[in-house]
Amino acid sequence: MKEADISTPGVAVFGSCQSARWMVRVMQDQGFSVKAIWARSNMEAEATAQSLSIPFHTSRVDDVLLRKDVGLVVIFCPPSLHSQIAVKALGIGKHVLSGVPGGLNQGECLRMVQAAQYYPSLMAVLAYSLRFLPSIVTMRDMVTRGYLGESVTLVDVRISCASLLDTKYTWSCDSGMGGGVLALLGSHVIDLLTFLKLGRVIRVHATLHTMTKTTDNIRGIRQITADDVAMLQLHLVGGTFVTISINSCLSDFLQEVTLCGTAGHLTARQVRRE
């Protein structure tokens, strides 16, 4: 019997940030052929393409999306473009992997969801990473097997890290452009509640605060509005109470997820010292 010919799709990457460059290297290491890269300027696109050995570069969105050798679009550019690129890509038959946040408002996110539902044969994924951690997968399996008892009563999530700001003023400094710990880190936690099958959120109390409003490089007329502290309390439809604490005011990285149930508790913790 002749083996089926299974080939990976050609990949196009939107973005030239550190995350986009890391993604290109990972995909190349896994056997994917990265055919094209997009950046905000031709100069930036050319420099990125040369450093990563990518044959095609451009600053025009359609020049990438219309390439016949591209089957998978990876989006790690400013969030204001996420929805626009994803909806276009899905509409012409491309698979999509998009970074977070999915959009700047509910309308942009809904357009992405609707485009994904219209073409169910296409992969349409937001890059929520917590659900793929082996510890979190094990945690969900243990909850499913009843390790915590009849129900999960409390979820406590704590994340602390260094500043998420760029060295110069960019979208990461502006809450209206997708910056802030709630959009960039808190969205992963909200997705985690879905992954753990804990029920829909019915009530939220949230406090967001910007502790760092200027830096040595960002000052004057432009001020930072992106939140670097987020405190949330959520009530889920099944009765579970969720507390979330996120801050980007420290140098060390800490990520901790604790589930408490009627018969015990589980904790997944990740610590990295800088």
Residue pairs with C-beta under 8 A, 6 or more apart in sequence:
8 31
8 32
8 33
9 32
9 70
9 71
9 72
9 95
10 32
10 33
10 34
10 35
10 67
10 69
10 70
10 71
10 72
11 27
11 32
11 33
11 34
11 35
11 70
11 71
11 72
11 73
11 74
12 34
12 35
12 36
12 37
12 38
12 64
12 65
12 67
12 70
12 72
12 73
12 74
13 20
13 23
13 24
13 34
13 36
13 37
13 38
13 54
13 74
13 76
14 20
14 37
14 38
14 61
14 64
14 73
14 74
14 75
14 76
14 77
14 81
14 85
15 38
15 39
15 75
15 76
15 77
15 99
16 37
16 39
16 40
16 44
16 45
16 47
16 48
17 76
17 77
19 76
19 99
20 37
20 48
20 74
20 76
20 77
21 48
21 51
21 52
23 74
23 76
24 34
24 37
24 52
24 54
25 52
27 34
27 74
28 34
28 52
28 53
32 72
34 52
34 54
35 54
35 55
35 56
35 67
35 69
35 70
36 54
36 55
36 56
36 57
36 58
36 63
36 64
36 67
36 70
37 45
37 48
37 49
37 52
37 54
37 56
37 57
37 64
38 45
38 57
38 58
38 59
38 60
38 61
38 63
38 64
38 77
39 45
39 48
39 57
39 59
39 77
40 59
40 77
40 78
41 59
42 57
42 58
42 59
44 59
45 57
45 58
45 59
46 57
48 54
48 57
49 55
49 56
49 57
56 64
56 67
58 64
61 81
61 84
61 85
61 88
62 88
64 70
64 73
65 73
65 85
65 88
65 89
65 92
65 94
66 92
70 94
71 94
71 95
72 94
72 95
72 96
72 97
72 123
73 85
73 86
73 89
73 94
73 95
73 96
73 97
74 97
74 98
75 81
75 82
75 85
75 86
75 96
75 97
75 98
75 99
76 99
77 85
78 170
78 171
78 177
78 178
79 99
79 100
79 101
79 103
79 104
79 171
79 177
79 178
79 183
80 104
80 171
80 177
80 178
82 98
82 99
82 101
82 102
82 103
82 108
82 112
82 178
83 102
83 103
83 104
83 108
83 109
83 111
83 112
85 98
86 96
86 98
86 102
86 112
86 115
86 124
87 111
87 112
87 115
89 95
89 96
90 96
90 112
90 115
90 116
90 118
90 119
90 122
90 124
91 115
91 119
93 119
93 122
94 122
95 122
95 123
95 124
96 116
96 122
96 123
96 124
96 125
97 123
97 125
97 127
98 112
98 125
98 126
98 127
99 126
99 127
100 126
100 127
100 128
100 183
100 184
100 187
100 188
101 109
101 178
101 183
101 184
101 187
102 108
102 109
102 112
102 126
102 187
103 109
103 111
103 112
104 176
104 177
104 178
112 124
115 124
116 122
116 124
126 191
128 187
128 188
128 191
128 192
128 195
129 188
130 136
130 188
130 189
130 191
130 192
130 195
130 257
131 137
131 191
131 192
131 195
133 268
133 270
135 268
135 270
136 192
136 195
136 196
136 257
136 268
139 196
139 257
139 259
139 266
139 268
140 195
140 196
140 197
142 148
142 266
143 152
143 196
143 197
143 259
143 261
143 266
144 197
146 263
147 261
147 263
147 264
147 266
148 259
148 260
148 261
148 262
148 263
148 264
148 265
148 266
149 261
149 262
149 263
149 264
150 261
150 262
150 263
151 238
151 239
151 240
151 261
151 262
152 196
152 198
152 240
152 259
152 260
152 261
153 239
153 240
153 241
153 260
153 261
153 262
154 240
154 241
154 242
154 243
154 258
154 259
154 260
155 193
155 196
155 198
155 240
155 241
155 242
155 243
155 257
155 258
155 259
155 260
156 242
156 243
156 256
156 257
156 258
156 260
157 189
157 192
157 242
157 243
157 244
157 245
157 246
157 256
157 257
157 258
158 244
158 245
158 246
158 254
158 255
158 256
159 181
159 185
159 189
159 245
159 246
159 247
159 254
159 255
159 256
160 246
160 247
160 248
160 249
160 250
160 252
160 253
160 254
161 185
161 247
161 248
161 250
161 252
161 253
161 254
162 248
162 250
162 251
162 252
162 253
162 274
163 212
163 228
163 248
163 249
164 172
164 179
164 180
164 181
164 184
164 185
164 226
164 228
164 248
165 172
165 173
165 179
165 212
165 215
165 218
165 224
165 226
166 172
166 173
167 217
168 217
168 218
169 218
169 222
171 177
171 178
171 179
172 178
172 179
172 184
172 226
173 179
173 218
173 222
173 224
173 225
173 226
174 224
174 225
174 226
175 183
175 208
175 210
175 225
175 226
175 227
176 225
178 184
179 225
179 226
180 208
180 226
180 227
180 228
180 230
181 226
181 227
181 228
181 229
181 230
181 246
181 247
181 248
182 206
182 208
182 227
182 230
182 232
182 246
185 230
185 246
185 248
186 230
186 232
186 244
186 246
189 244
189 246
190 201
192 257
193 199
193 201
193 234
193 236
193 242
196 259
198 236
198 238
198 240
198 242
199 236
199 237
199 238
199 240
200 236
200 237
201 234
201 235
201 236
201 237
201 242
202 235
202 236
202 237
203 234
203 235
204 232
204 233
204 234
204 235
205 232
205 233
205 234
206 230
206 231
206 232
206 233
207 229
207 230
207 231
207 232
208 227
208 229
208 230
209 227
209 228
209 229
209 230
210 224
210 225
210 226
210 227
210 228
210 229
211 228
211 229
211 247
211 249
212 224
212 228
212 249
213 223
213 224
214 223
214 224
215 224
218 224
228 247
228 248
228 249
229 246
229 247
229 248
229 249
230 244
230 245
230 246
230 247
231 244
231 245
231 246
232 242
232 243
232 244
233 241
233 242
233 243
233 244
234 241
234 242
234 243
234 244
235 241
235 242
236 242
251 274
252 271
252 272
252 273
252 274
253 270
253 271
253 272
253 274
254 269
254 270
254 271
254 272
255 269
255 270
255 271
256 267
256 268
256 269
256 270
257 267
257 268
257 269
258 265
258 266
258 267
258 268
259 265
259 266
259 267
